[in-house]
Amino acid sequence: QVQVVESGGGSVQAGGSLRLSCTASGLTFDDYAMAWFRQAPGKGREGVSYINWSGAGTFYADSVKGRFTISRDNAKNTLYLQMNSLKPEDTAMYYCAADPRPTKLGRRWYEYEYNYWGQGTQVTVSS
């Protein structure tokens, strides 16, 4: 049984940092590309960052580029999101997702292509 579990969320002031983690079990982790999505209250879910199976290919939404860094440790079956210079508009539930396509050049935010999702971890940034 596949399990995807996020952790590391919390409440911080604007300008602060958080590091999210996502641990996956029950699957061959390095067969999967991974991504972080987020959903703010009253809004739809949006893609934040994507990383291919090896970690050599990464992609960011314009809204987080230069502030967030995605990485993975395949030996630990763990995905990370380092979030710096946080803004109130980063407040959202953050989700980790696994895509069985190890790498791809487009369609990174096509949610239906991710077949495993975590329950989310809440990030709240106050001004």
Backbone bond lengths (Angstrom), bond angles and torsions (degrees), N, CA, C in turn:
res aa  C-N    CA-C-N  psi(-1)  N-CA   C-N-CA  omega(-1)  CA-C   N-CA-C  phi
1 Q - - - 1.454 - - 1.525 109.09 -
2 V 1.325 115.19 128.78 1.456 120.13 -178.48 1.530 109.72 -81.98
3 Q 1.324 114.87 134.85 1.465 120.95 174.16 1.522 109.10 -130.32
4 V 1.323 115.53 136.65 1.459 122.85 176.98 1.522 106.65 -127.51
5 V 1.326 116.45 120.61 1.459 120.44 -172.75 1.527 110.28 -130.04
6 E 1.325 115.47 121.09 1.463 121.45 177.12 1.524 110.42 -92.87
7 S 1.336 115.07 153.97 1.464 121.59 174.91 1.516 109.06 -154.30
8 G 1.327 115.60 168.86 1.458 120.28 174.23 1.510 115.62 102.61
9 G 1.318 117.64 -4.25 1.450 119.27 178.32 1.519 111.19 -69.81
10 G 1.325 115.31 171.43 1.458 120.31 179.52 1.504 111.03 168.98
11 S 1.326 114.92 -167.05 1.461 122.03 -179.86 1.519 109.26 -112.64
12 V 1.318 115.69 129.89 1.463 121.00 179.42 1.521 108.77 -139.19
13 Q 1.329 115.34 163.21 1.453 119.95 173.99 1.523 109.63 -87.03
14 A 1.319 115.32 157.73 1.458 120.68 177.86 1.531 110.06 -54.72
15 G 1.323 114.99 137.74 1.452 121.14 -176.29 1.508 113.91 93.03
16 G 1.309 116.76 -11.12 1.452 121.69 -179.18 1.518 112.76 -81.49
17 S 1.331 114.59 -177.21 1.470 121.52 -177.11 1.523 110.70 -131.85
18 L 1.322 114.22 152.63 1.461 122.51 171.69 1.516 107.89 -143.80
19 R 1.344 115.50 153.80 1.453 120.42 174.16 1.517 108.30 -123.98
20 L 1.308 115.89 116.08 1.450 121.29 176.54 1.523 110.04 -90.37
21 S 1.327 115.51 146.57 1.455 122.18 174.90 1.520 109.49 -126.01
22 C 1.322 115.32 153.25 1.462 121.34 177.49 1.518 107.42 -142.53
23 T 1.318 116.09 118.77 1.455 120.61 -179.85 1.520 109.45 -110.05
24 A 1.336 115.62 130.50 1.455 121.44 -179.21 1.519 109.41 -113.59
25 S 1.312 116.37 140.43 1.461 121.72 176.66 1.522 109.13 -135.77
26 G 1.333 116.16 158.66 1.455 120.38 179.34 1.507 114.41 82.74
27 L 1.326 117.05 7.66 1.459 121.37 176.63 1.522 109.03 -141.89
28 T 1.342 115.41 163.27 1.462 120.47 175.38 1.521 106.66 -84.57
29 F 1.324 115.67 99.61 1.470 121.50 -166.68 1.516 112.13 -56.51
30 D 1.333 117.67 -42.11 1.459 118.24 -175.51 1.528 112.87 -81.63
31 D 1.323 118.22 9.44 1.458 121.97 167.80 1.522 111.31 -88.19
32 Y 1.328 116.56 -6.65 1.455 121.75 -171.51 1.523 112.31 -118.43
33 A 1.337 115.06 138.91 1.451 120.04 160.55 1.532 107.35 -78.00
34 M 1.312 115.86 156.09 1.471 120.72 -177.72 1.522 109.96 -131.87
35 A 1.305 115.11 157.19 1.455 119.39 178.73 1.516 110.77 -150.77
36 W 1.320 114.37 158.18 1.455 122.61 170.21 1.521 108.05 -109.73
37 F 1.314 115.39 133.02 1.455 123.53 171.96 1.524 107.90 -120.10
38 R 1.324 117.22 163.96 1.459 120.01 174.90 1.516 109.81 -145.18
39 Q 1.335 114.43 155.64 1.461 120.19 178.00 1.517 108.39 -138.15
40 A 1.307 115.33 116.83 1.457 121.69 177.11 1.521 109.57 -86.27
41 P 1.322 117.93 157.16 1.467 120.45 179.94 1.518 111.51 -55.55
42 G 1.328 116.76 129.36 1.448 121.55 177.29 1.510 115.31 76.69
43 K 1.328 117.28 6.80 1.469 120.80 -178.51 1.524 110.44 -124.29
44 G 1.320 115.77 164.35 1.446 120.54 176.43 1.523 111.50 -77.78
45 R 1.323 116.00 166.87 1.453 120.34 179.17 1.532 109.86 -76.73
46 E 1.326 116.97 140.11 1.453 121.08 -178.44 1.533 110.65 -131.03
47 G 1.315 115.70 149.69 1.450 120.26 176.63 1.512 111.23 -75.09
48 V 1.324 116.29 140.97 1.462 122.61 -178.09 1.519 110.78 -112.30
49 S 1.346 115.70 -51.97 1.453 118.98 -177.33 1.515 109.78 -156.99
50 Y 1.331 115.24 149.78 1.464 123.22 -176.08 1.533 109.04 -132.09
51 I 1.342 115.48 145.96 1.458 119.83 175.85 1.525 108.44 -141.65
52 N 1.336 116.65 136.96 1.456 118.71 -179.49 1.528 110.64 -79.03
53 W 1.308 116.41 -178.25 1.462 121.20 -170.14 1.536 112.96 -60.05
54 S 1.328 116.83 -35.18 1.464 119.80 -175.26 1.523 112.92 -91.85
55 G 1.317 116.82 -17.08 1.458 120.36 -174.35 1.508 113.21 92.76
56 A 1.327 116.93 -4.91 1.459 119.98 -177.65 1.526 112.35 -78.19
57 G 1.314 116.68 -21.35 1.453 120.61 -179.90 1.514 111.09 -115.13
58 T 1.326 116.49 119.83 1.455 121.24 179.52 1.525 109.94 -129.06
59 F 1.306 115.25 158.22 1.466 120.92 -177.77 1.516 107.70 -151.64
60 Y 1.353 115.45 143.55 1.462 120.12 -176.91 1.519 111.28 -132.16
61 A 1.311 115.79 146.76 1.457 120.18 168.63 1.523 108.50 -66.33
62 D 1.315 116.19 147.55 1.463 120.20 -178.57 1.529 111.93 -56.14
63 S 1.318 116.65 -33.81 1.462 120.98 -175.16 1.524 113.41 -67.21
64 V 1.346 117.70 -18.28 1.471 120.18 -177.15 1.517 112.45 -119.53
65 K 1.315 117.35 -5.20 1.458 121.28 -176.75 1.525 110.24 -58.18
66 G 1.328 116.02 132.48 1.460 121.12 -179.64 1.520 113.74 88.15
67 R 1.327 117.34 -12.98 1.470 120.74 179.94 1.527 112.36 -114.27
68 F 1.327 116.21 -33.22 1.468 121.02 -177.85 1.525 109.42 -108.14
69 T 1.349 115.38 148.75 1.463 121.20 176.09 1.518 109.05 -134.09
70 I 1.326 115.57 124.90 1.451 121.15 177.31 1.519 109.10 -97.98
71 S 1.330 116.58 143.94 1.464 121.07 177.34 1.521 108.36 -154.64
72 R 1.310 115.61 168.74 1.463 120.16 179.26 1.507 109.87 -147.50
73 D 1.335 115.25 151.44 1.455 123.14 174.39 1.524 106.37 -122.75
74 N 1.322 116.79 99.29 1.465 119.91 -175.41 1.531 111.94 -67.17
75 A 1.306 117.67 -26.83 1.471 120.12 177.83 1.527 111.57 -67.88
76 K 1.330 116.04 -25.13 1.468 120.96 -179.35 1.524 112.30 -107.12
77 N 1.345 117.19 3.75 1.472 121.16 -178.50 1.533 111.12 53.92
78 T 1.317 116.30 40.44 1.459 119.82 -173.03 1.525 111.66 -130.61
79 L 1.312 114.15 138.92 1.459 124.49 176.67 1.526 107.76 -111.01
80 Y 1.326 116.81 145.51 1.458 121.44 -179.36 1.526 111.32 -128.00
81 L 1.316 114.97 156.09 1.461 120.99 168.84 1.516 107.70 -139.55
82 Q 1.327 116.14 108.20 1.455 121.37 175.10 1.518 108.26 -87.34
83 M 1.322 115.91 121.23 1.458 121.45 -175.83 1.527 108.66 -116.69
84 N 1.306 116.41 115.09 1.466 122.69 179.26 1.519 109.87 -115.15
85 S 1.322 115.89 164.41 1.470 122.08 177.99 1.523 110.83 48.92
86 L 1.301 115.31 48.61 1.464 120.17 -175.93 1.524 111.57 -64.74
87 K 1.334 114.36 146.14 1.455 122.75 -179.26 1.520 109.12 -120.76
88 P 1.332 117.65 156.38 1.472 119.00 176.98 1.529 112.82 -54.93
89 E 1.310 117.50 -32.74 1.467 119.88 -179.83 1.532 112.89 -72.33
90 D 1.318 118.16 -5.19 1.463 120.91 172.67 1.526 111.80 -83.33
91 T 1.314 117.41 -6.10 1.461 121.45 178.98 1.523 109.92 -60.83
92 A 1.328 116.19 123.42 1.463 121.42 -176.51 1.520 109.60 -177.73
93 M 1.322 114.71 169.03 1.460 120.84 165.82 1.526 106.50 -86.63
94 Y 1.319 116.44 128.79 1.461 121.84 -178.09 1.524 109.50 -104.64
95 Y 1.326 114.99 131.34 1.454 121.93 -177.59 1.521 110.62 -119.43
96 C 1.313 114.68 143.92 1.457 123.12 174.24 1.534 107.22 -103.25
97 A 1.338 116.78 141.00 1.455 120.28 -178.74 1.520 110.39 -141.53
98 A 1.345 115.50 149.13 1.465 122.39 -178.68 1.522 110.74 -116.49
99 D 1.327 115.29 132.09 1.466 123.47 -179.30 1.518 108.53 -114.55
100 P 1.341 118.92 124.01 1.465 120.54 -177.09 1.527 114.38 -69.34
101 R 1.314 118.24 -7.58 1.464 121.66 173.12 1.527 107.37 -84.34
102 P 1.320 119.35 111.57 1.473 121.41 -172.34 1.532 114.13 -58.27
103 T 1.342 115.92 -29.36 1.450 118.96 178.29 1.519 108.43 -156.30
104 K 1.306 117.42 152.85 1.456 122.21 175.42 1.511 108.98 -161.03
105 L 1.302 115.38 154.62 1.458 120.81 -176.24 1.515 112.94 -93.59
106 G 1.311 117.36 -18.90 1.459 120.27 -179.44 1.510 110.10 -141.54
107 R 1.315 116.84 -173.00 1.480 123.77 177.34 1.523 111.44 57.81
108 R 1.329 117.58 28.03 1.463 119.57 -175.68 1.511 111.96 -67.65
109 W 1.312 118.13 -24.75 1.467 120.40 -177.90 1.525 112.31 -103.61
110 Y 1.338 118.00 15.21 1.468 121.88 176.78 1.527 107.38 -78.43
111 E 1.316 116.43 99.16 1.458 120.87 -172.32 1.527 112.43 -59.51
112 Y 1.336 117.71 -32.55 1.455 119.45 -176.21 1.527 112.24 -69.42
113 E 1.334 117.48 -12.31 1.464 120.62 177.73 1.526 111.92 -86.52
114 Y 1.310 117.40 -4.49 1.466 121.87 176.42 1.521 107.48 -101.07
115 N 1.318 118.00 117.88 1.453 118.44 -172.80 1.521 114.17 -100.62
116 Y 1.331 118.57 -5.48 1.461 120.73 174.10 1.528 109.15 -131.26
117 W 1.336 114.31 132.63 1.466 122.08 -177.84 1.519 110.18 -131.34
118 G 1.341 114.83 147.34 1.454 119.41 171.42 1.517 111.17 -86.53
119 Q 1.322 115.61 179.66 1.461 121.60 -179.02 1.527 112.60 -86.04
120 G 1.312 116.69 -13.68 1.458 120.45 176.40 1.516 113.38 100.27
121 T 1.326 114.81 156.16 1.466 122.26 174.05 1.526 107.24 -135.66
122 Q 1.320 116.69 134.43 1.457 121.65 -172.89 1.523 110.99 -84.38
123 V 1.325 115.18 133.48 1.463 122.60 173.24 1.522 107.61 -119.66
124 T 1.326 116.28 125.68 1.461 121.69 179.05 1.522 108.89 -125.86
125 V 1.328 115.55 123.77 1.462 121.41 -179.17 1.521 108.38 -116.72
126 S 1.320 115.79 121.20 1.465 120.59 -179.09 1.532 110.24 -101.65
127 S 1.321 114.17 149.38 1.476 119.16 -178.08 1.514 111.56 -87.66
